[in-house]
Amino acid sequence: MLPSSWKLPFGIDKLQKSLEAEKGRRLPLLSLEDHERYGDTYGQYAGGLFTVLTRDSRNIASLLSEQSSKFDYGNLRQICFGCLLGEGIFTENGEDWKRSRRLLASELHKPKFPSFHTIESHFQDMLRTFSSAAEAPSHIGVRPIFYSYTLDTATDLLLGVSTNLLASPSSVNKEGKRFSLAFNKALRWLATRERFKMFAWLVTGPELWSLCRTARESLENMIIEAQQQELGSSFTPFTNFLGRTTDLGKARDELMNLLFAGRDSNASLLCWVVYALAREPTVFERLQKEVLLVMGTDSNVTPSESDLMGMSYLEDVIHECLRLFPAVPINGRMCNTTTTLPTGGGWSGEEPVLVPKGALICFSTFGCHRSTKYYGEDAMNFRPERWREVDVKTRTHDYTFHPFIGGPRKCLGESFALKLVKYTVCRLVQCFRVIEVDDSSSQNGSNWQEKIKYQIGLTMSPDDDVYVKLTSR
């Protein structure tokens, strides 16, 4: 052990602490503890970069909106993720990024996207998987099922060809399964590369390049299959998108970027909602009453968009999960022009703080959403009713709530994600009379949040595989 006064160069000591915290499944809590120790905004070296870390909503608003042109991703995302993602909306800057955003927004923001009919077909596959899994043990690990469900749904909605991982054996897409295996393993590599930032080149090897090559080739094959299907029909979900891309490589990269950004985050949110509902029976009961009041007791009746819009408590539950368990707990931007952020400097900590060109600015969504300054003394508690006191629109406007980021680079998939999760949770509540923690789990009781272990890949999810008992109606 080094004396506490010694500091390793290039922020290696911070990287070591982060890796240790990740090994103990408490990485988001390390960030929260550092803010409690050093303040809402502070500087350090991390991953070879001078880094400013903030959870102050004023700085986050300035970074994402008011001064957004002074911050971008530089080449950091390309260094960490380019081997899989290539050139797409997640790795691009400047004019290239603007073109990608216009291209994808034209499809993702269509009024009837996503199709509830398509989602329902994959929900039925998931129900069959739950039934099969429930035959042996007394509880079900829903996390891997949710990740397969969101990939099946996303590929179907975005491409018109689904991976069909949860489908009956006769319907399994062999190319989709090949893509899924390579994609999932590659994402684990990329999550580690992201921790090393400018040192990401240290995390590499033949396996990584082989996985990326397989995933990219496999997705190309699925795109070709989708294009062939279009010859026999008038429309599949991304017909227009595939027609407007310059070549197959561009279509592959953009779709890979969408799956990268959307599959894990949607699955993560579903995990957290079920995780919380299983531990908060009074919340589940209130949500169940609302769903059944709108939908009735026949679980075969599926919700429309207007039905979901009428379920305000369902929205409150989802927003509370997004507050406490954002998919990406910490995000960042590179400063491309020396500037200042509104607060964090001076003896008081309320003066502007200098941000030099080349610095990395990390903003903690996890830390901001749990700040007692914004959410009161019960900020750490799961309480959906708080959204009746200060609404989502107000908190989104002042950046005290930003699970989908904000400003010009606000997540394009917000509407898609919320519709998918609302629909899925509504259907789960319709189909299951009880969702509860398995008796052998130690992660229940009124203090369940204090016991959480966090798994951090590219998104944040519970570490205990979300084992629950599901009791059908």
Secondary structure, DSSP 8 states (H G I E B T S, - for coil): ---TT---GGGHHHHHHHHHHHHTT-HHHHHHHHHHHH-SEEEEEETTEEEEEE--HHHHHIIIIITGGGEE-TTHHHHHHHHHH-SSTTT--HHHHHHHHHHHHHHHT-TT-S-HHHHHHHHHHHHHHHHHHHTSSSSEE-HHHHHHHHHHHHHHHHHS----TTS-GGG--HHHHHHHHHHHHHHHHHHHHHHHGGGGGGS--HHHHHHHHHHHHHHHHHHHHHHHHHTTSS--TTHHHHHHSSSHHHHHHHHHHHHHHHHHHHHHHHHHHHHHHHH-HHHHHHHHHHHHHHH-S-TTS---HHHHHT-HHHHHHHHHHHHHS-SSSEEEEEESS-EEEEEEETTTS-EEEEE-TT-EEEEEHHHHHT-HHHH-TTTTS--GGGGGTS-HHHHHHTTS--TT--GGG--TTHHHHHHHHHHHHHHHHHHEEEEEE-TT-SS-STTGGGG--EEESSSEEETT--EEEEEE-
